[in-house]
């Protein structure tokens, strides 16, 4: 019955189902770290995301893309656990409508809908998105039998990047790798994110070139600034596993619709995202940065592909001319 319901309302997209599978461990871990409210928030977001695309597509008698569920899950995982339900709902409606449907639906959007949603509420409702954080569970059974863990009183000690930015304090690498630290719902566990990335690469769903480009750009500029003595830049490896950079690299930057299609373009795109993330973290008001960096990358993705293809045509023409002269 459930399978028939899916067939009636959704376009079958095997790639999107693979991404959903890769996100399940992050959802389970987030529920353990923060509480059952994670699952309720996830349900609310996906109901409103589905409804938005369904209403828009119904007039054309089209089905909803399974990609809307991926957008809903990714968007939810970027939120603080205590985000009010109505704000989360407003965000996903805006993201699906103005980040996807106004461009013509799935496959035609320029920007990642999940990031459009996150950026919109981040700017529109900064207080619950920047100062309301939740303590992570440190021992079993964690938040599995709790609605929501206790909140954090001091914002400066809320997340790894906020702690470093306000006081220079750094958490232990083990805490960041496991993920039992306060932060956005699905961005805390570096180990689970890396494993999910490896799975997506193995399934050929996500581009390793894009991920590698992000890492090269981030570690490259971070290392230059850090060893040059720029105080607001943390140790490159710490910055790499703290905050949302890894999550954005694996799940957001690799969105096949809003990223370049050429292999060379994916490298360039990734490097741009990595570099812009470091600049925003170090010099802007935001402690994170990867969200805006990816949206900047989305903006340049089409022209990157145009440039790469133009260069290839130029090289091919030159090679042909040389061949004709030699003949």
Phi, psi and omega in degrees: 000315179297320179297319180294323179297318179298316181296326183287329188247341186241145169283130181289121180225096185301322181299318181293324178294324177297319179295319179299317178300318181294337182272345183302313179301325179292321179294316179297313180298318180297321177296319178295317183289321191242335179128171184291346178299334177303316182290322179294317179298320178298318180294315181299312181300315183288329175296313181289325177295315178298315182298321180297312181288325180297313180298320181291320184277339185299325182295340178254008181056037177256155177274164178280141178282144176294345178298335180295329177289321177298315178300318180296317180292313180299315179300314180300319182291347177268358184266152169296147183301333184266010180306126178304141183301320185292325178292317178299319180294315178301319181297313183290325176298314179297315183297315180290319184288307186265347177261350185220301190291324180293342178271353179117005178099194185302135177089353183241353183285144180274322183253156176290119184301323180296322179285327175299316179298313182295317181296321182298311182284334177297320180280322185280326182230066187296327185299303181291344181267348185233342182236352181259098183239161186236139177293144178268144178293141182250348182215159180293143006270017178062224181262015184295338178238024181234140178294308178203134179294170181297145178282166179258130185282317183265115182297326182294345178247018188284307185233161181304317182287324177293320178299315180293318184294322185273329185224354182081003181285138179236137176283167179287147178304325181298318179299318181290325180290318180285314177107006180277056177229160180287150181162194176294156191309310187247013186256005190270327185267103181295322182297312182295324180292317179296318179296320177296320178298317179298321179295316181294323177293317179300321180277000180058037179262326180244149183277121177289333178297318178296314179299314181297321178298318177300315181296315180299313180298316182292306183293326180298304181290322178301316181296316180300312183289320181296312181284348173275355176091019178287113189295330184277000178257120180284173172312130185307320181290325177295313179297331182292319184260353178262150180077199187260012185299312181298316180299314179297321180296315185284316190255327186265312182296331184273004177308118187294339182278315187264007179245165181299158181260335180279149180298315179296322179296324179296321177297311181299314179302313180297316179298318178301315180298315180299315181294313182296324177301314180297317181297315181295316180299319186277328191236349180262184181282343188269136180283337180268256175121332186294328180301309180290327180297319180290322177296323174297317178298319176304321181298321184268351185306311181298318183287333175297313178298319178300316180295316180297314180294323178296319179294320178296318178296319179299313180297321180293319179295318178297318179295321179293319177298317179297320180295319180293320179296318180295321180292000000 
